[in-house]
Amino acid sequence: MAIPDSWRGLETPAALVDVDRMEKNLRDTVAYCRTWGLSYRPHAKTHKSAEVAKEQLRQGAIGLTVATVEEAIAISRVADDLLLAYPYFGPGKLARILSFPDRVRLTFGLDSSEALRGLSIAAARRGRTVGVLVEADVGLKRVGIHDVEALVRLAEEACRTEHIRYRGLLLYPGHVRLPPPGRDRAIRPLADRIGTLTRALTDAGFPPEVVSGGSTPTLFQSHQMGGVTEVRPGTGIFHDRTSALLEACAWTDCAYSVSTTVVSRTIPGQVVVDAGSKALGKETVNGRFSDPSVADGFGCVLDRPDLRVTALSEEHGVIDTSDSGWRPKVGEVVRVVPNHVCVSVNLTGRLWQVREDEVLGSWEVEASRR
């Protein structure tokens, strides 16, 4: 594959990763984890790439987290320790995952007896034992067990189920999507909840070897969540507009962007680019702000974050230029940081590595559902 000298020479829309910013994000995360004695188990949902996973392992990750079979297959090629952080996999999917080589240690997060029994049957068929983390709801109200006694009962069931090794507790504080100081206030009740869960498991005779938590917005406060032993940030390797608005990173930490060409400027106060919902995704910013209008739109221009993508159709993105002096020409190429990097990466097959203007190479996104 021919590689142009500059990212401006790539056919647009193209997914770009600033390798220096990515490396900084990785270094910051690993340094934090080492300072507080936490294990780093990043979620592959953001990059979906075995080559990027290798970079995380090289920096000090103990293994990877995945949520889909496609992610598990791709990442198992480079990692020998996988956490499958999804509460249920059907028989067909389990058969595919459990056919991985024995060198790959598998741990499953789950929240039901049905999922536990299905996993046990599938593991027995393959003649292997797999780990289990029981998943608790700590506030998001999506998956996980809310009732403490029910959580303990599932841990007990896991301990007496054949081909299963109970390993501990899984949680995801995805409801804490606030900029500081609101995020700071939310950490204390979250820590109290985690403490209640770990004490209940310990008192019942099922002390968790692993307490797996962490999200990108709460990552650098994970040491305040008593008992958490490992963290699973996903977005934080690249960051996105949501991360920046939540003050989980600086704008200059955003390593991912989509290069896109101005294709029309006929309507006053706007330009149209060739990155639409099939390149950027069409998610709004997921967060709570005192002024909700700060989160309007679907992305911002990388070097002009005051310029928002205000409308998307499948192949068209509209950038509002009405309050700026920016008047790009048709054919000019710009970079847009999307609201949610994970969704955007899932729509592409290749991540282009860039440093300033130069294209260094690319990584395949093996597990995307493009």
C-alpha positions as CSV (number, residue, x, y, z in Angstrom):
1,M,0.0,0.0,0.0
2,A,1.4,3.4,-1.1
3,I,1.8,5.8,1.8
4,P,1.7,9.5,1.1
5,D,4.2,11.9,2.7
6,S,1.5,13.9,4.4
7,W,-1.9,13.0,5.9
8,R,-3.4,15.6,3.6
9,G,-2.6,13.2,0.8
10,L,-4.8,10.4,2.2
11,E,-8.1,9.7,0.6
12,T,-10.8,11.2,2.9
13,P,-12.4,10.5,5.3
14,A,-9.4,8.8,7.0
15,A,-8.9,7.9,10.7
16,L,-5.6,9.5,12.0
17,V,-3.7,8.8,15.3
18,D,-1.1,11.3,16.5
19,V,1.4,8.8,17.8
20,D,3.2,11.3,20.1
21,R,-0.1,12.1,21.8
22,M,-1.0,8.5,22.1
23,E,2.3,7.6,23.6
24,K,1.9,10.4,26.2
25,N,-1.6,9.2,27.1
26,L,-0.2,5.7,27.6
27,R,2.8,6.9,29.7
28,D,0.5,9.0,31.9
29,T,-1.8,6.1,32.6
30,V,0.9,3.6,33.3
31,A,2.7,6.0,35.6
32,Y,-0.5,6.6,37.6
33,C,-1.2,2.9,37.9
34,R,2.4,2.2,39.1
35,T,2.2,5.0,41.6
36,W,-1.0,3.5,43.2
37,G,-0.3,-0.2,42.7
38,L,-3.1,-0.7,40.2
39,S,-3.0,-3.2,37.3
40,Y,-3.6,-1.7,33.9
41,R,-6.0,-3.7,31.7
42,P,-7.2,-1.4,28.9
43,H,-10.4,-2.0,27.0
44,A,-9.8,-2.8,23.3
45,K,-13.2,-1.5,22.3
46,T,-11.6,1.9,21.5
47,H,-8.9,0.8,19.0
48,K,-10.0,-2.8,18.1
49,S,-6.5,-3.5,16.9
50,A,-4.0,-6.1,17.8
51,E,-1.1,-3.8,16.9
52,V,-2.3,-1.1,19.2
53,A,-2.9,-3.7,21.9
54,K,0.8,-4.6,21.5
55,E,1.8,-1.0,22.3
56,Q,-0.3,-1.1,25.5
57,L,1.3,-4.4,26.5
58,R,4.7,-3.1,25.8
59,Q,4.0,-0.1,28.1
60,G,2.9,-2.3,31.0
61,A,-0.6,-3.6,30.5
62,I,-1.2,-7.0,32.3
63,G,-3.7,-8.0,29.6
64,L,-6.6,-6.6,27.7
65,T,-10.4,-6.2,28.2
66,V,-12.8,-7.0,25.3
67,A,-16.5,-6.9,24.8
68,T,-17.1,-8.8,21.5
69,V,-16.0,-12.0,19.9
70,E,-14.3,-10.1,17.1
71,E,-12.2,-8.1,19.7
72,A,-11.3,-11.3,21.6
73,I,-10.1,-13.1,18.4
74,A,-8.0,-10.1,17.3
75,I,-6.5,-9.3,20.7
76,S,-5.8,-13.0,21.6
77,R,-3.2,-13.0,18.8
78,V,-1.0,-10.7,20.9
79,A,-2.3,-11.0,24.5
80,D,-2.3,-14.1,26.7
81,D,-4.7,-12.7,29.4
82,L,-8.2,-11.5,28.4
83,L,-11.1,-10.2,30.4
84,L,-14.4,-10.6,28.6
85,A,-16.4,-7.8,30.2
86,Y,-19.8,-8.6,28.8
87,P,-22.5,-10.4,30.9
88,Y,-23.6,-13.1,28.4
89,F,-22.2,-14.9,25.4
90,G,-24.4,-17.5,23.6
91,P,-23.2,-21.1,22.9
92,G,-21.9,-20.3,19.4
93,K,-19.8,-17.3,20.6
94,L,-18.5,-19.2,23.6
95,A,-17.4,-22.1,21.5
96,R,-15.4,-19.7,19.3
97,I,-13.8,-18.0,22.3
98,L,-13.0,-21.2,24.2
99,S,-11.2,-22.6,21.2
100,F,-8.4,-20.1,21.8
101,P,-5.1,-21.7,22.6
102,D,-4.6,-22.7,26.3
103,R,-1.9,-20.0,26.6
104,V,-4.7,-17.4,26.7
105,R,-6.1,-17.1,30.2
106,L,-9.8,-16.2,29.9
107,T,-11.9,-14.5,32.6
108,F,-15.5,-13.6,32.1
109,G,-17.6,-10.9,33.8
110,L,-21.2,-12.0,34.3
111,D,-24.3,-11.2,36.4
112,S,-26.6,-14.2,36.1
113,S,-26.9,-17.9,36.9
114,E,-27.9,-18.5,33.3
115,A,-24.6,-17.0,32.0
116,L,-22.6,-19.0,34.6
117,R,-24.2,-22.3,33.7
118,G,-23.8,-21.7,30.0
119,L,-20.1,-20.8,30.5
120,S,-19.6,-23.9,32.6
121,I,-21.1,-26.2,30.0
122,A,-19.0,-24.7,27.2
123,A,-15.8,-24.8,29.2
124,A,-16.5,-28.5,30.1
125,R,-16.8,-29.3,26.4
126,R,-13.4,-27.8,25.7
127,G,-11.9,-29.4,28.8
128,R,-10.7,-26.1,30.3
129,T,-11.3,-24.0,33.4
130,V,-12.1,-20.2,33.1
131,G,-12.2,-17.4,35.5
132,V,-15.3,-15.5,36.5
133,L,-15.8,-12.0,38.0
134,V,-19.3,-11.3,39.3
135,E,-20.5,-8.0,38.0
136,A,-22.2,-5.4,40.3
137,D,-24.2,-2.4,39.4
138,V,-22.6,0.6,41.1
139,G,-24.9,3.3,39.7
140,L,-25.2,3.1,35.9
141,K,-28.2,0.8,36.0
142,R,-27.3,-1.0,32.8
143,V,-26.0,-4.4,33.7
144,G,-24.7,-5.9,37.0
145,I,-26.4,-7.0,40.2
146,H,-27.6,-4.2,42.5
147,D,-28.7,-6.4,45.5
148,V,-25.7,-7.2,47.7
149,E,-27.1,-10.6,48.8
150,A,-27.8,-11.6,45.2
151,L,-24.2,-10.7,44.3
152,V,-22.9,-12.9,47.1
153,R,-25.1,-15.8,46.1
154,L,-23.8,-15.6,42.5
155,A,-20.2,-15.6,43.9
156,E,-21.0,-18.7,46.0
157,E,-22.6,-20.4,42.9
158,A,-19.5,-19.7,40.9
159,C,-17.3,-21.2,43.6
160,R,-19.1,-24.5,43.4
161,T,-19.6,-24.7,39.6
162,E,-17.3,-27.0,37.7
163,H,-14.8,-25.6,35.2
164,I,-15.2,-22.2,36.8
165,R,-12.7,-20.3,39.0
166,Y,-14.2,-17.5,41.0
167,R,-11.8,-14.5,40.9
168,G,-13.6,-11.5,42.2
169,L,-15.7,-8.5,41.3
170,L,-16.3,-6.4,38.1
171,L,-17.8,-2.9,38.1
172,Y,-18.1,0.0,35.7
173,P,-18.7,3.5,37.1
174,G,-20.1,4.8,33.8
175,H,-22.7,7.0,35.5
176,V,-19.9,9.3,36.7
177,R,-19.7,11.6,33.6
178,L,-19.2,15.0,35.2
179,P,-16.5,17.5,35.0
180,P,-14.8,18.4,38.3
181,P,-15.8,19.3,40.9
182,G,-19.0,17.3,40.4
183,R,-16.9,14.2,39.6
184,D,-15.1,14.7,42.9
185,R,-18.3,14.7,44.8
186,A,-19.5,11.6,43.1
187,I,-16.4,9.5,43.9
188,R,-17.1,9.2,47.7
189,P,-20.5,7.4,47.4
190,L,-19.0,5.3,44.7
191,A,-16.1,4.3,46.9
192,D,-18.6,3.5,49.7
193,R,-20.6,1.3,47.4
194,I,-17.5,-0.6,46.3
195,G,-16.4,-1.0,50.0
196,T,-19.8,-2.4,50.9
197,L,-19.6,-5.0,48.1
198,T,-16.1,-6.1,48.8
199,R,-16.8,-6.5,52.5
200,A,-19.9,-8.5,51.9
201,L,-18.1,-10.9,49.6
202,T,-15.2,-11.2,52.1
203,D,-17.5,-11.7,55.1
204,A,-19.3,-14.5,53.2
205,G,-16.0,-16.3,52.6
206,F,-15.5,-15.1,49.0
207,P,-12.8,-12.4,49.2
208,P,-12.2,-11.0,45.7
209,E,-8.7,-11.6,44.3
210,V,-9.6,-9.0,41.6
211,V,-11.7,-5.9,41.9
212,S,-11.8,-4.6,38.3
213,G,-13.1,-1.1,37.7
214,G,-12.2,2.2,36.2
215,S,-13.4,4.3,33.3
216,T,-11.6,7.1,31.4
217,P,-13.5,9.9,33.2
218,T,-12.8,8.4,36.6
219,L,-9.4,6.9,35.8
220,F,-7.1,9.1,37.8
221,Q,-9.3,8.9,40.9
222,S,-9.4,5.1,40.9
223,H,-7.1,5.0,44.0
224,Q,-9.9,6.7,45.9
225,M,-12.2,3.8,45.2
226,G,-11.2,1.5,48.0
227,G,-10.3,-2.0,47.0
228,V,-10.1,-1.5,43.2
229,T,-7.1,-3.6,42.0
230,E,-7.2,-3.0,38.2
231,V,-8.6,-0.4,35.8
232,R,-10.0,-0.8,32.3
233,P,-9.9,2.6,30.5
234,G,-10.7,2.4,26.8
235,T,-11.1,5.9,25.4
236,G,-8.1,7.2,27.3
237,I,-5.5,5.9,24.8
238,F,-6.8,8.3,22.1
239,H,-9.4,10.6,23.9
240,D,-12.1,12.5,22.1
241,R,-14.3,15.6,22.4
242,T,-16.3,14.1,25.3
243,S,-13.1,13.4,27.3
244,A,-12.0,17.0,26.8
245,L,-15.4,18.5,27.8
246,L,-15.4,16.3,30.9
247,E,-11.9,17.5,31.7
248,A,-10.6,14.0,31.7
249,C,-7.9,15.3,29.3
250,A,-6.6,18.4,27.7
251,W,-7.7,19.2,24.2
252,T,-4.0,18.7,23.2
253,D,-4.2,15.1,24.5
254,C,-6.8,14.2,21.8
255,A,-4.8,11.8,19.6
256,Y,-7.6,10.7,17.3
257,S,-9.1,12.7,14.5
258,V,-10.7,12.1,11.1
259,S,-9.3,13.9,8.1
260,T,-12.0,15.2,5.9
261,T,-12.3,17.3,2.7
262,V,-14.3,20.5,2.3
263,V,-16.7,19.6,-0.6
264,S,-19.1,22.6,-0.5
265,R,-19.4,26.1,0.8
266,T,-22.5,27.4,-1.0
267,I,-24.6,28.0,2.1
268,P,-23.5,31.2,4.0
269,G,-22.2,30.5,7.5
270,Q,-21.2,26.9,7.0
271,V,-19.0,24.5,5.0
272,V,-19.8,20.9,4.2
273,V,-17.1,18.1,4.5
274,D,-17.1,14.5,3.4
275,A,-17.1,13.0,6.9
276,G,-20.7,12.2,7.8
277,S,-22.3,9.8,10.3
278,K,-20.5,6.9,8.6
279,A,-17.1,8.3,9.6
280,L,-17.7,10.3,12.8
281,G,-20.6,8.5,14.3
282,K,-23.7,10.4,15.3
283,E,-23.5,10.3,19.1
284,T,-24.2,13.4,21.2
285,V,-21.8,14.1,24.1
286,N,-22.6,11.8,27.0
287,G,-22.1,13.9,30.1
288,R,-23.8,16.3,32.5
289,F,-22.8,20.0,32.3
290,S,-24.0,23.2,34.0
291,D,-24.4,24.7,30.6
292,P,-25.6,21.9,28.2
293,S,-25.0,24.0,25.1
294,V,-21.2,23.4,25.5
295,A,-21.8,19.9,24.3
296,D,-23.9,20.7,21.2
297,G,-22.8,19.2,17.9
298,F,-21.0,16.0,16.8
299,G,-17.3,17.0,16.9
300,C,-14.9,19.9,16.5
301,V,-12.1,20.9,14.2
302,L,-8.8,19.8,15.7
303,D,-6.9,23.0,15.4
304,R,-10.1,25.2,15.8
305,P,-12.1,23.6,18.6
306,D,-14.4,26.6,18.5
307,L,-15.7,25.2,15.2
308,R,-18.4,22.5,15.6
309,V,-19.8,19.9,13.4
310,T,-23.5,20.9,13.8
311,A,-25.2,18.5,11.5
312,L,-24.6,15.1,10.0
313,S,-26.1,12.9,7.3
314,E,-24.5,9.7,6.0
315,E,-21.7,11.2,3.9
316,H,-22.0,14.9,4.8
317,G,-20.8,16.9,7.8
318,V,-21.8,20.5,8.3
319,I,-19.3,22.8,10.1
320,D,-20.7,26.0,11.4
321,T,-18.4,28.9,10.5
322,S,-20.9,31.8,11.1
323,D,-19.1,33.2,14.2
324,S,-15.6,32.8,12.8
325,G,-13.3,34.2,10.2
326,W,-12.5,30.8,8.8
327,R,-13.2,30.5,5.1
328,P,-11.7,27.3,3.8
329,K,-11.7,26.6,0.1
330,V,-13.4,23.6,-1.6
331,G,-10.8,20.8,-1.6
332,E,-9.1,21.9,1.6
333,V,-8.5,19.0,4.1
334,V,-9.1,19.5,7.8
335,R,-9.2,17.2,10.9
336,V,-12.2,16.7,13.1
337,V,-12.3,15.2,16.6
338,P,-15.5,13.2,17.0
339,N,-17.6,13.2,20.2
340,H,-17.0,9.4,20.7
341,V,-13.8,7.9,19.3
342,C,-14.9,4.3,19.9
343,V,-17.8,4.6,17.5
344,S,-15.8,6.4,14.9
345,V,-13.0,3.7,15.0
346,N,-15.6,1.0,14.6
347,L,-16.6,2.5,11.2
348,T,-13.1,2.3,9.7
349,G,-10.7,-0.5,8.8
350,R,-7.4,1.3,9.2
351,L,-5.8,3.8,11.6
352,W,-3.1,6.0,10.0
353,Q,-0.2,6.9,12.3
354,V,0.9,10.5,12.0
355,R,3.4,12.8,13.5
356,E,2.8,16.5,12.8
357,D,2.3,16.5,9.0
358,E,4.0,13.1,8.3
359,V,2.3,9.7,7.8
360,L,4.4,7.0,9.5
361,G,2.4,3.9,8.7
362,S,-0.9,2.4,9.6
363,W,-2.6,-0.2,11.9
364,E,-5.3,-2.5,10.8
365,V,-8.6,-2.3,12.8
366,E,-9.3,-6.1,12.7
367,A,-12.3,-6.1,15.0
368,S,-14.3,-3.3,13.6
369,R,-17.9,-4.0,12.4
370,R,-17.5,-1.9,9.3
